[in-house]
Amino acid sequence: MAAIRAILGNRSSEFFIGKEALEEVLTSRPAPKILHLATHGFYLGDQQLPVPEAVAGAATKAKPQPNPGDTAERRQAGYENPLVRSGLALAGANTALAAQQQERQDGLVTAEKILNLNLLGTDLVVLSACESGLGEVKSGEGVFGLRRAFSQAGAKSMVISMWPVPDQETKELMTAFYINIQIGSMDRAQALRHAVFDEMATVKKRYGHANPFFWGAFIFAGEP
């Protein structure tokens, strides 16, 4: 973040790091031109909640047969809301998890919470987080995940990752990406593309190979 801060400057940007990176900051600030979130992301696959002991006998006698495309029936069968399976962890998330407390501002920013943000006027959201681009496809529901949530909240474009990313190469790639944007001769998609190619060359020189794991995780989505 220090490198990005140096590029964007303090006068035109706000930075919240460590304990200052609260969910409340994300939800209370007006829509920024660029929203950069460097934190841990998560995506949980489809899972069925355990049946309470009080109704276990009834569930054994009459197992529900839900239609996979029917949200109400799927929830009755014990499935979690898909919108809470993708998210980002901000300050306080570990404390909330350890105390088994889930409150409105607990630091766990799920896709469901992001849908309530007002990002009209936000040109770019950068999620420098592991697997931030993943979601789940449900019949009749589309793709649930951070990508869809930020888009519906109003963000024009996004940079997201498709797998866990190494810190050093991510820092280098993001620094090059923001420098390309500041130069002003490229649109946002081109800025990422050039940064990716530069990082690929760096990785090849550093390790003797150009394994995409180190440079290929980030993709661009939305308006260039």
Residue pairs with C-beta under 8 A, 6 or more apart in sequence:
1 15
1 17
1 36
1 38
3 171
3 174
3 175
4 36
4 174
4 175
4 178
5 13
5 15
7 175
7 178
7 179
7 182
8 34
8 178
8 182
14 29
14 32
16 22
16 25
18 91
19 91
20 91
21 39
21 90
21 91
22 90
22 91
22 92
22 105
22 107
23 90
23 91
23 92
23 105
23 106
23 107
23 108
23 109
23 113
24 105
26 37
26 90
26 109
26 117
27 105
27 113
27 116
27 117
30 118
30 121
31 118
31 119
31 120
31 121
31 122
31 154
32 122
33 121
33 122
33 123
33 124
34 122
34 123
34 124
34 125
34 126
35 119
35 122
35 124
35 125
35 126
35 155
36 125
36 126
36 128
37 88
37 125
37 126
37 127
37 128
37 129
38 128
38 129
39 88
39 89
39 90
39 128
39 129
40 88
40 89
40 129
40 130
41 86
41 87
41 88
41 89
41 127
41 129
41 130
41 131
41 132
41 146
41 161
42 85
42 86
42 87
42 88
42 89
42 130
42 131
43 85
43 86
43 131
43 134
43 135
43 136
43 145
44 80
44 85
44 86
45 85
45 136
46 79
46 82
46 136
47 79
47 80
48 77
48 78
48 79
49 78
49 79
49 80
50 78
51 59
51 78
64 73
64 76
64 77
66 73
66 74
66 76
66 77
66 79
67 73
67 74
68 74
68 138
68 139
69 138
69 139
69 140
69 141
70 140
71 138
71 141
75 81
81 112
82 136
82 138
82 141
82 144
83 110
83 111
83 112
83 115
83 144
83 149
84 110
84 111
84 112
85 110
85 111
85 136
85 144
86 110
86 111
86 134
86 135
86 136
86 144
86 145
86 146
86 149
87 108
87 109
87 110
87 111
87 113
87 146
88 108
88 109
88 127
88 129
88 132
88 146
89 107
89 108
89 109
90 107
90 108
90 109
91 107
92 105
92 106
92 107
93 106
93 107
93 108
94 107
95 107
96 102
96 103
96 106
96 107
96 108
97 108
102 108
111 135
111 144
111 145
111 146
111 148
111 149
112 149
114 146
114 149
114 150
114 153
115 149
115 152
115 153
116 153
117 150
117 153
117 154
118 153
118 154
119 125
119 150
119 153
119 154
119 155
120 154
121 154
122 154
122 155
122 156
123 155
123 156
123 157
123 188
123 223
124 155
124 156
124 157
124 158
124 159
124 188
125 150
125 155
125 157
125 158
125 159
126 158
126 159
126 174
126 177
127 133
127 146
127 150
127 158
127 159
127 160
127 161
128 161
128 165
128 170
128 174
129 161
130 161
130 163
130 164
130 165
131 161
131 162
131 163
131 164
132 146
132 147
132 160
132 161
133 145
133 146
133 147
133 160
133 161
133 162
133 219
133 221
134 145
134 162
135 143
135 144
135 145
135 146
135 147
135 148
136 143
136 144
136 145
137 143
138 144
142 148
146 160
147 158
147 160
147 221
150 158
151 158
151 221
151 222
155 222
156 222
156 223
157 188
157 189
157 220
157 221
157 222
157 223
157 224
158 220
158 221
158 222
159 177
159 188
159 192
159 218
159 219
159 220
159 221
160 218
160 219
160 221
161 217
161 218
161 219
162 217
162 218
162 219
163 213
163 217
164 217
165 217
165 218
166 213
166 214
169 199
169 202
169 203
169 214
169 215
170 217
172 199
172 202
173 195
173 196
173 198
173 199
173 215
173 218
174 195
176 194
176 195
176 198
176 199
177 191
177 192
177 195
178 191
180 186
180 190
180 191
180 192
180 194
180 195
181 188
181 191
186 194
187 224
188 220
188 223
188 224
189 220
189 224
190 224
192 218
192 220
193 220
196 215
196 216
196 218
199 214
199 215
200 210
200 212
200 215
200 216
201 210
202 215
203 209
203 210
203 211
203 214
203 215
204 210
207 214
